[in-house]
Amino acid sequence: MTDDDKQFEASAVEQAAAGRGGLSQEELDELVASADTGGRSAGPFITRLIMVVAIVWSLFQLWIASPLPFMLGWGVFNDTEARSFHLAFALFLAFLAYPAARSPFQLVLAVGVPALLTFLFIYGAKDGTPIWWIPIVGVAVIAAVLLGSPKNRVPPWEWGLAIAGAVASLYIYFAYQGIAQRVGAPILQDFVIAAIGIMVLLEATRRALGPALMIVASCFLIYTFLGPHMPSIIAHKGNNLSEVVNHQWITTEGIFGIALGVSTSFVFLFVLFGSLLDKAGAGNYFIQVAFSLMGHMRGGPAKAAVVSSAMTGLISGSSIANVVTTGTFTIPLMKRVGFNSEKAGAVEVASSVNGQIMPPVMGAAAFLMVEYVGIPYFDVVKHAFLPAVISYIALVYIVHLEAMKANMQGLPRAYEPKPLVAWLISLAFTIAAICALSFAVYYGMGWIRPAFGASAGYVVFALLVAVYLGLLYVSCREARLKMEDPNAPVTKLPVPGPTIRSGLHFLLPVVVLVWSLMIDRLSPGLSAFWAAAFMVFILVTQRPIEAMFRGEGDFGGAVKRGFRELLEGLEAGARNMIGIGIATATAGVIVGAVSQTGVGSALADVVEVLSGGNIMAILVLTAILSLILGMGLPTTANYIVVSALLAPVIVTLGQQNGLIVPLIAVHLFVFYFGIMADVTPPVGLASFAAAAVSGGDPIRTGVVAFFYSLRTAALPFLFIFNTELLLIDVNWAQGIFVFVVSTIAMLLFAAATQGWFLARNRIYETVLLLLVAFTLFRPGFWMDMVVPPFEDVPPAQIEQAFGDAQVGQDIRMTVNGMNAVGDPVTFTALIPVPAGETGADRVLAAGIEWIDNDGEVIIDNVTFDSVAQKAGLDWDQEIVAVKAPAPQPSKYWMFIPALVLLALVVVLQRRRKPVPQAQPA
């Protein structure tokens, strides 16, 4: 951000002060800090120490992600060792940056959880383990908490907690060889370190993330130790202290498991990349671009808030920081054009929180899905892209409907728009130029690599630098035009062309990131490293080159400023990661307990009992549990917990009830409800942040934001039953068709829930709009009722069913067998029909060998790694039902009656459509 940019931002903040209850920028920064980066305001020594440790953490993460350790043969860390350093940094900084809340409830938790863990550890020490040290550890942690946690300094006992947490984490690194030789047989020092680590980790969780995750993790530890005393439906044998210590701390099954590994390998680098990009000025650039393009429309500032939050969400993993960053500008301007305080705040909350469903970062969940689902990162982004875009388009439309209801106007344009024909010609020329440039870059890169071999990287970097210098030169020319009078009131919007050109160089690191991920197919960690490395180059060189292009003096000062902004970006990235690092580690406690106790299968029984086996009831129960957890857990932790507990349940029970749900659809389902964590009253922190800016009531802001987010809550149910929304098994043409139809359907759903389409809805019109939206989303639902898609075939005629079906069609088999623990289970398997001349050949090619045992069709053998084995078939199972594809008209015929109903609603509402009345600018 240039000096002019900062002056412009400061001016806008001052203008907005009256509209947001008089909160200063310092108070807003403190709000973000207390929620995201730590709210302790200690002296200069602590401030500098936190800064140094945070910068070292960022440099460490860049080092282990880079190729340098392997090129130099020094400083190579394996995954477990890197995780121990990652958690050590997070714990150390948590106790320095976050003071402990002193409310009675928080104090009870801070004392009660270590006391509870002390009891559990003593109870679990049934294998001759000495227990004299357990009360000492518990009393020490309790005493450190009771002694107090002032905001303006770090007392000795908090230093003790910080150091103890770091040492307990680094123990995994320094004792790595010994631990590897005694897996499953911990020694006394393993017990002591693990007890200290778990207690300190839970206290750090309470400070950085609030009480909810600490309580949930403690409940799972109680369940782990006291399994025999639980209700019979979820009871288990119980685990002793040796097993828990080994599973949760010493191995990579618990705290140092997949979740913390993803945080270490991927998430940190993407968060750091976003922080560096923001320090360079990209956040302010995105806001100004959004306003220049959309500010003149009805409710324009609100639409600009949605677009700018979407762009900021690409680089920010924090919905709270997103609210304050963009809301400082957007909320006061929304209020100026007619939105009340609660609606202005709610629009900002809904758009900022939705930033977490936008690829490529998705609030860190994308990288967790890579590990949990077992698919490439590119596929996760592909599946998540369409619902995210549709959700944002629908939010823009909701804003438009709100503006229509109140007859709002936009802000005055900064220029006279071109005639329509000239605008279309300009648009066509721009698209053609972008396409030509894209082809040139793509095929040029394809030529560079084989032509230059090992030197191709240097050539690509040189080309990037040349483009960067050209774009920065253009930026410097445009910045002068835009910032001539930075202190003037915002009475006109920025001119789109110059505004867009003023920051195009900020898109280069994003291009590097996307190219590395999508074209070169590098790992997410290495892709983020190259993007972050290029951002480091930009931060160091941007200010000096700007000073040179503008003919300004003080070149040395510009160099110093560039390095200062780099250090600030490195610090901000690390501080933003404190909560995520701790959340993923604590969520590892829950994941470890699930794998150690087998509670997942028990929970499946509970959900099946409560739902009666109905798949819709199962999904509703899952959504409700996600929302309940979302009231207190951050998004990342919420996703880890719910996906570990309920994703396998949905897949298993869905398969038993005839619904084959892809695993990625299930994980996106629980994730979408998890993102409500920062919206859902009464704990939605993003709603409180928006209310602080708008001066509105935080609970009412959260309620309105939740209502705006209903479109996001509807999407998961839709893509569970219609996986085309996730671009599963569709080509490019089908994908475009699905996007267009789904967008129209979501807009109609938004119109129905907002009570306004062309005019205010009547009840029957709302019902018709919902019916049309559902039909467009899932036309197959009605077609299946008219013409069933499958016909029943006797199991003994399985070969005939395979022979009559076309290659690639699915045969559904209902099978009786045994699950992993020997209990009887019934499920449905989906078998794609392979190529083969006869039905018998196709059955064998699918991997199935069967026998007819007195009328019972028994699977005699299943070929290894065949489609049948992947579908869950195994020898000695009984095939009790076979459903073969039946001829069925295209499901899209159902669009005709849907469009007729839509036309009816349009005709009815056009008769009473309000006539717009001009408002004074």
N, C-alpha and C positions, 0 to 999 in steps of 0.2 A: 504494500500500500504506500503510495507516494505521500509526501507531506500535504499536498493539496487534497488528496483523498481523505487523509486523516482530519484535515480542517473541515472538509465537507461533511464527514461523518459526525464530527463533534457538533457542527451546526445543526444537523438533523436531530441529534440527540437532545440538544437544548430546546429546539422547537417542539419536540415530542414530550418534554418533561411534564407539561401541564396535562397532557392527555393520558398519562400513565400514573397519575397519583403522585408525581413529584419525585419518583425514585431517580437517584443519580446513577451515572454509569458505574461508579465505584460500588454502589449497592447491588447493581445487577451482576457485576463481576464477582462479588462476594457470594451471591446466590448460586452462580454456576460453580464457583470454587467449592462451596460447602457440599454440593451434590456430586461433583465430578472429580475435582482435582485436590480437594482438601481445604478446610476452612481455617486452619490455624494461622494466626498472624503473629509469628514469633519475631525475635530480634534479627538483626542483620546477619549474625553468624549462622543461625538455623536456616534463614532464607537462602544464604549462599550455599550452605551444605546441601540442602534439598536440591538446589539448582545443579550443583556439581554431580551429585549422585544420579539425578535424573538424566543428565547429559551422558554420563558414563554408561548408564543403562541403555540409552539409545544407541550409543556407539558400539556397545557389546552386541546388541541385536543386529546392527548393520554388519558387524564383523562376521558373526556366525552365519548370516544369510548370504554373504558374498562368496565368490570363488577364491578369495585371497588365502584363507587358511589351507586349502588344498593345493594351491599353487606354491605356497611357501613351505608347506609341510609342518606348520606350527600353529597352535591355537585351534586345533580341530576338536570339537566337542560332539559326543554322541547325543542322541535325543534326550536321554535321561539326565545327563550332566547339564545340558542347556536348560532343561526345565528346572533343575535345582537352583541355578543362578537366577532364572526368571522370577521364581517365587521369592527368592531371598531379597531381590531388589524391591518387589512389590510389598512384602511385609515390612521391610525396613522403612520405606517411604510412607507406608500407611500410618505407622505410629508417630512419625515426625509431622506428617501433614494433616492428619485427622485427629482433632481432640475428641475425647469421649463425651457423649451427651450425658447430662446429669439428671434427666427426668427420673421420677421414681420407678417407672416401668423399665427404663433402660438400665437403671442401677440394679434392679432385681435380676434382670437377665445377665448382666455382667458378672454378678456374684453367683447366681444360681447355676449357670451353665458349667463353669469350672468345678463347682461343688458336685453337680450331677455327674460330670465326667470322672471326677475322683471316685465317687461311689461305683460307677460302672467299671472302671479299671480295676478297683479292688475286687468287685464281684466277679470279674472275668479272669482274675489271676488264679485259676484252678489247677494249673499244671506245675506247681512248685515254684513259680516265679516270685522272687522277693517283692514284698509290697511296701516296705518301709519308706521307699522314696516317693510313692504316689501321693501321700498327703503333703509332703514337702513341696512338690511341684504345684499341687492344687492351691495350697495356702499362699505360695509365692505369687501366683497369678492373681488370686483374689485380693491380696494385699496391694499389689500394684494398681489394681482397678480402684480400690477403696481410697487410696491416698490422693486421688483427684487428678484431673487433667485440664490444667489451665490453657486458655486459648493463646496467651501471649508468651508462653515459654514451654520448653520441654524439660520436665523434671527428671531427676535421675532414674526413678522407677520406670518411666516410659522409655528412657534410653535402654533400660534393661529388657523391656518387652521387645523393642525393636531389634536389639542385638540377638536376643534369644531366638526370635523368629528367623532371622537371617542365618544364624549358626545351625539351627535345626534343619533348614532347607539345604544349606551347603554341605551338611553331613553326608547327604546322598552322593555328592561329588567326591569329597575327600575320602570317604570310606567305601568307595564304589567297588574296588577289588574284593575287599573282605565281604561285603554284602553279597556279591555275586557267588562267592564260595559257600555261603551259608543260607541260601534262599530257603525259607520255610522253617528256619531254626534261629530266630533272633536271639542275640545275647543281651545282657543287662543294659549296655549303653544304647542298644537299639530301642529297648523299651522306654528308657528315660527320654531320649531324643524325640521319639514318636509322640509320647504323652505331652511334652512341652510344645512340640510343633502343632498338634491338633488343638490344644487349648489356646495357644497364641493365635492360630489361624482363625478360629471362631470369634475371638475378641476383635481381631482386625476386620473380620466380616461385619460385625455389628457396627463398628465405627464407620467403615467406608460405604456400606450398603444398607444399613438399617437392620432391624431385628429379624425380619422375616426369614431370610436365608439362613441365619444362625439357628433359628428355631427349627426350621425344616431339617437341616443337617443333624441337629441334636436328636430329633425324633427318630431319624434313621439309625443313629448310633444306639439309641435305646432299643430299637427293634432288633438290631444286630445282636446285642448282648442278651436281651430278655425274650428271645424268640419263643421258648417253651411256655412262657406265661401269657402269650398273646391269644386272642380268640382263635378257635380251632381252624377257621377258614384261612387264616394267614399265619398260623403258628409254624415254627421251624425248630430245629434242634438247638439253636443258639450257638454262638461262637465265643471262644475264650479270648483272653487278652493277647496271647501269642498270635492267634490267627488274625485278629483285627489289626494288630501292629504290622504284621507282615503284609497283609492285604492293602491296608489303607496308606501306609507311609513308606514301607521299605521297597515294595515292588511298584510296578506301573499299572496296577489294577484300580487304584483309588485316586488319591490326591494328585499323584504325579502321572495320571493317566492321559487318555486321549484329549480330554478337554483342555488341560493345561498345556499339552503338547501343541494343540492348534493355536492357543494363545501365544505360545513361544515362537512357533515357526511362521505363522501367517498374520495373525491379527495385529500384533505389535507393529509390523512393518506397514500395514495399511493405515492404521491409526496415525503412525508417524508421518506417512506420506500426506495424509489429510492435514495434519498440523503444519507441515512445511508449506503446503500449498496455501493454506489460510494465512500464514505469516507473510507470504509473498504478496498478498493482496487479492487472492482469487475469490475469497468470500464476498468482499465488497463488490468485486467485478460482477459476480453472478447476480447479486441483488440489483445492481444498476441495469444490467441487461434485461432482467425480468421486467423492471419498471418501464424501461424504454419501449419494450415490445407490447406490454399488456396494460399499462397504467391508464390508457385512454378509454378502455372498455367500461361497460357497466360494472360497478364494483371492482374496477381495475386494480386498485391496491391489493385487494384480497386475492385476485387471480395472480397477481405478481408475487404475492406471498407464497402461494402454492408452488409456482414454478421455481422461484428462488430457493425455497426449502427443498424441492426435489433436486436441484443442482447442488445445493450445499450438502444434502444427504449422500450424494455420491462420494464426498470426501470426508464426511463427519460420521463418527460412530455414536455420537451423543445427541439424543433428541432434545435434551435440556439446553445444551449449548446452541443447538440449531434454533430453538425458540428464541433465546436471548439475542443471538447474532442477527437473525433476520427480523425478529419481532420488534427490535428497537426502531427499525424503519417502517415496517409494514403495519404494525398495530395502530400507531397514531394516525397514519394516512387512511387506514380502513375506517377509523372512527370519523375522520373528516368527511368521508363521502356517505356516511349514514349508518354504519354498523355500530351497534351498542358495544359496550366494553366486553361483555361475555362472548358475544358472537365473534368479535374481532380476535379475542384471545383463542377461542375455540378453533377458528380457521387456522391460525398459526400452529396450534397444538396438533391438529389432525394432519396438517401437511408436514410438520417437522417429524412427528413420530413415524409417518409413512416413509420417511427417508430410510428407515431401517429395513424396509422390504425392497429397496432399490438396489439391484446389482450395481457394481461388483462386490461391495463390502457387506451389505445386508446386516449391519449391526453385529458382525463377527459370525453370524449363524451360517453363512455360506460355506465357510471353511470347516465348521463342525459337521455340516451335512456331507461334505466330501469324505470325511472319515467314517461317519456313522452309517451313511447309505452305501458307501463304496463305489461311487461313480466319479468321473472326472469333474474338475471344477468347471470346465466349460459347459458341461451338461447341467450342472446346478444353475448356472447363470441363465442358460437357455430356458430351463423350465420355469424359473422365477420371474423372467423378464416381462412376459405378457400380462400376468395378473397385476404386477406393480404398475405398469403403464396405464392399464385400464382403471386402476384405483385412483391414480392421479388425475386422469381425464375426468372421471366422475366427480372428484372433489372440485375441480374447476367448474364443472356444470352446477354442482350444488351452490357454489358461490354465485354463479350467474342467476340461479333461481332466487336466492336470497335478495340479490340486487333487483330482480324483476318485481318481487313482492313489494319492496319498499320504493320502487321507481328511482333507484339510485343512478347517478351519473359517474363518469370517470373523471380523471384529472385532465386539465387542458393539455392538448398536444403541444409539442415544441416546434411543429412544422406542419405544413399543409400536406395531407396525404396525396400520393400520386393517383391519377385516374386508374380505374380498374384494369383497363387494357395494358397500360404502361406497367402497372404492378405485376400483372401476370407475365408479361414479357421479361421483366426483371427477375421474377421468381424462376422462370424457366431457364434463363441464362445462368442464374446462380446454381441451380441444380445441375445443369450440364457441366458447369465449371468444376463443381465438387466431384461429380462422377469422373470427369476426365482426370482430375488430380488424383483421385483414389486409384484409378487404373494405372496411372503413371507410377505412383508410389508402390503399389502392390507388385507390378511386374518389374519395376526398377529394382526393388529389393530382391526379387527373385533372381535377377541377373547379377546383382552385386555379390551375392554369397558364393556362387560357384566361380565367379571371375576373380575374386580377391582372396578366396580361401580363408586362411587364419587371420588375415588382415581385414576381413569384411567388417568386423566390429568397429575398427577405427574409422573406416570409410563412412559407415552409418553415423557414427558420432559426429564426424566432421560435417556431414550433410545436415544433421539436426542443429548443430551450432550455427551453420549458415542460415537456416530457416529461422532460428531463434533470433539472430541478429536483425534479420529483415523485419520480422514481426515486432521486435522491440523498437526499431526505428519508426515504424508506422504508429506504434503505441505512443511514443513520445510526441509525435506530431498531433495526434488526436487528443492527448491528455491536456495540451494547452488550450485547445478549443473548448474542452468540456469544463475546465476548472478556472475559467477567467475570474469568476466571482463566487468563490466557494462559500462565502458567508451570507449570500442572498437567500431569502425564503424560498422554499420549494413550491413555486407557483406553476411551473411548467416541468414537463417530463424531459429526461435526456433524449437527445436525437438518437434513434436506433443505430444508424450506420456508424457514426463516430464512436458511439458507446461500445458497440460490438468490437470494432477494430482496436479499441484502446487496451484490450487485454487478451488478444488471441494467443499470445505466447504462453498464457497460463494453460492452454489446452494441450501443449506439446507433451508435458509429462503424462497427461491422461492418455494421449495417443500412444506413448511408449508403453504404458501399462496395458492398455487394451491390445496393442499389437503383440506384446510378449505373451499375454494370456490366450488370445484367440487365434493368432496367426502362427507364431513360433511354438505355441503350446508348451511354454515353460511352466514350471511349477508356480503356484501362487506366490510362494515366498521369494523365489528368484525374480519373478516379474515385478513384485513390489519393491525389491531391492534396486533393480535398474531404474524404476520410476523415481524412487526416493533419491537415488544417486544423482539423477538428472535434476531433481528439485534442489539438491544441495548446490549443484553447479549454478542453477538459476539464482538462488538466493545470494550466493557469493558475488556473482557478476552483475546482477540486475541493476543495482544502485550505481556502481561506477560507470556502466555503459550508458545509463540514462543521463548521468551528469555530463558525460562526454557528448552524447547526441544533442543535448539541450544547450551545450556551451556554458554550463554552469561551472563555477569554481569549486574549490574544496573537494578535489578528487580523493584525497586521503580520508576525509570525513565520510564520503560515500562508501569507501571500502570498509571502514570501521562499522558503518551502519549495516552493511550487508552481512558481515560476520556476526554482528549483534543479533540480527534477525534470525540467522541460522541457529545460533545458540538458543534463542527463545523458542524456535520451532522444535529443536531437539528436546528442550525441557518440557514444552507443552505436550509433545507426543508421549513422553514417559509418564507425566503426571496424569494424562488422560487414561493411561493403561493401568493405573494402580487398581482401580475398582474392577476392571475386566480380569486382570491377573488373579486377584483374590476370588472373584466370583467363580472363575473356571476351576480354581483349586478346591474351593468349598463344594461346588457342585460335584467334584470328583468323589467327595465323601458319599454323596447320595448314589452316584453311579456305582461306586465300589460296594455299597451296601446291597444294591439291587443284584449285582452279580454274585455276591457272596452268600446271600440268604435265599435267592430264588423267589423273591417277593413278586417278580414279574408274573410268573405263572399263577401265584395266589391272587394277584390283583386281577388277572384275566377272569378268574372264577368269580370274584366279587362283582366286576363290571357285568359279566354275563348274567349273574343273578339279578342285579339291579335293572338291567336293560331287557331281560327276557329274551336275549339273543337278537333283538331288533337292531339292525346296523345304524339306523337313524338315531335311536336312543343312545347307542354307544357313542356316536359322534357328538351328540348334545352333552352327554356326561363329560366327555373329554374337553369340550369347549368350556363348560362351566368350571371344571377343575383348573384349566389353564387361566381363566379369568380370575379365579380366587387366588391362585398363586401370583398372578400378575399384579395383584394389589400390593405386593410387597417385594417381589423379586425383580431384579433387573432383567432385561430381555434375554441376555445370553444365558444366565443361570436358569431362568424360566424354561427356555428351550431345552437345555440339557436335562433338567429334571423331568419335564413332561415327555420328552422324546424317549428317555430311558425307561420311564414307567409305562406310558400308554401307547407309544407308536407300535411296539410289537403286539399289544393287545388288540388294536384296531385291525392290524394285518391278520392276526390269527382268527379273531372272531368274524371278521369279514369273510375270510376264506371258508370258515365253517358254515356261514350263512349264504354262500353263493356269490359274494361280491369280491372280486379279485382287485385289490387296491395296490397300485404301485407304491413301493416304499417311499419314494421321493414325494409323492402326493400326500402321504400321511405325515411326513416330517414338515412339509410346508403347511399342512393343516394346523399342527400344534404350534408352529412358529408364528403363524398369522395371529392366533389368539394370544400368543405370548407378547406380541408387540403392544398389546393394550396396557402393558405394565405402567407406562408413563401417562396414560390417559385416564384409566379407571379410577373414579372416586372411591374412597376418600384419600387414597395415597398417591394419586397421579402427580408426580413431581413436575412434569412438563406443564400441567394445568396450573400449578402454583406459580411456576416461573412466568407463564403468560399472563396470569392475573396480576403479578407484580408489575409487569410492564403496562398492562391496560388499565389498572386500577379497578378491575372488576372483582366479583366474588369467585374465589378459586373453585369451590364446589360446583357452582352453577356453570362455570367455564368448563369444568371436567364433564359435567352431564351433557352439555351441548356438544362438546368435542366427541364424546362417546356416541352421541346420536349421529353426528356427521360420519363417524367411522363404521356405521352399520354396513356400508357398502364393502368395507374391508372384511367384516365378519361374514358377509354372505358369500364372498368368493370361495373360501375354503370348502364349504359344503358343495358348491357347484363343481369345483375341479376334482373333488373326490369321485363324483359320478360321471363327470365328463372330462376325461384327462386330455382331451384336445386343447383345453385351455392352457395346459402345461407344455404344449407342443410335443406331446408324446405320440409317436407313430404318425406324424403328419409331414407332408412335404412343404416346400416354400409357398406354393399357390394355396394349399389348404391352410397354411398358417396365416396368410394374409386374410383369407376369407373368415377364419375363426376370429381374428383380431377385430375386423370390421363388425361382424355380427355381435360379438361379445361386448364390444364398446357400446353399440346401440342398446343392447339389452341392459347394460349397467346404467346407462343414462336414463332409461325408462324406469329402472328400479329406484334410482335417485329421485326422479320426479315423483314417483309414488310415495316414497318415504318422506319427502319434503312437503307433500300436499299441494304441489304446484307444477303444472306442465305448461300449457299456453295461458291458462288462467287457474284460479284456485280450484283444486280438485273437489268433486263431490265423492262421497264414499264409494259409490259403484264405479266411478272412474278410477279411483285408486286401486280397487280390486282388479279391474280390467287391465290396468297398466302392469300390475304385479303378474297377472296371468300371461300377458304378452312377453314380459321380460323373462319369465321362467321358460316359456316355450322357445324363445330364441336361444336361451342358454342351453336347454336340454330338450331338443325336439324329439329325441329318441324315447323319452318317457311316455309320450302320448302314442307314438307309433308302435311301441311295444305292447301297449294296451289294445290297439286295433289289430295288429298282426304280430303274434308272438315271434321273437327272433330265433327261438330254438324249438325243436320238436323232440319229444321223448323217444328214445330208442332202447329196446331191451338190451341189457348189458351183454348178453350172449351174441348180439349182432354188432359188436364193436368194430369188427373188420369191415362190415358193410357201411357203417357210418363214416369211417375213414376213407373208404373208397368213393363214396358219393360226394364227399366234401371237396371243395377246391383247395389247392395247395395254399397254405398261409392262413386259412380260416381256422377258428378255434373250436375244438371239441371240449365240452365241459363234462368232467367226470366227478361224481360224488362218491367218496371212498370212505370206508370204515377201516380203522387201523388203531395203532397205539402211538401215543406221543412219546417224547424223550424220556419220560419217567415211568412209562408203562401203563398209563391210564388210557382207557378207550377214548377215541376221538373220531369225529366225522368232519370232513372238510371237502371243499370243491377245488379241483385242480383244472387249470386251463392248459390244454395241450395243443399247440399249433400243428396243423397237419403238414407233415414233411412230404417231399417228392417221393414217388414210388408208383410202379405200374399197377399194382393191385392193392386192395385194402390191407391184406396181410403184410405186404411189403412196407406199407406206410406205418402200420402199427409197430412193426419191428424197427423201422428207421427212427421212430419216436423213442425207442428204447424200452418197449413194453413186451414182455413175454407173459402169457396168461394161460390158465387152464380152466376148464369147466368142471367143477366139483359138485356133481348132483344138482345142477341148476344154479350154483353159486359161482360167479366169475372171480377167480382168485389170481392176483398178480404173482407169477412164479419167479420172475426175475426182472430187474431194472438195470439197463446198461449204465455203466459209470459215465458221468458227465453228459448224459443225454438230456433232452428237453423234459422227459418224464421225471428223471431224478431231480432236476432243478425245480420242477413243479411240486415236489414233495412226495412223489410216489415211491413205494418201497415194496420189497417182496413180502408176501403173505398178507397183503391188504386185500380187502374185498371191494370190488366195484359194484355199487348198489344202484347207480343211475347214470345214464349217459344221455347228454343233450347234444344233438347235432344241429348245425346251422340250418335254418329254414329260409326259403325265399321270402324276402321282405321288401316292400317299396322303399325308396329313399326316405330317410327320416326328415329330410328338408322339405318335403311336401307339407309338413305341419306349419311351415312359415306362412303359407297362404292364409289359413284362418286367423293366424296371429296378426298378420298385417291388415286383414279386414277389420279386426277389432281395434287395432291402432288407428286406422282411418276413421272409425266411428268416434273414437275419443277426440281425435283432432277436429272433426266436424262439430261435435258438441261444444268443444271449448273455444273454437274460433268465434262462435256466436256471442260469447260473453268475454272475449279477450279485452283486457283494459287498454285504453288508448294512452300511449306514453305521453307524459307531460314534461316539457323541458324544465330543467332546474337551473337556476343561476350558477355559473361556475364559481 
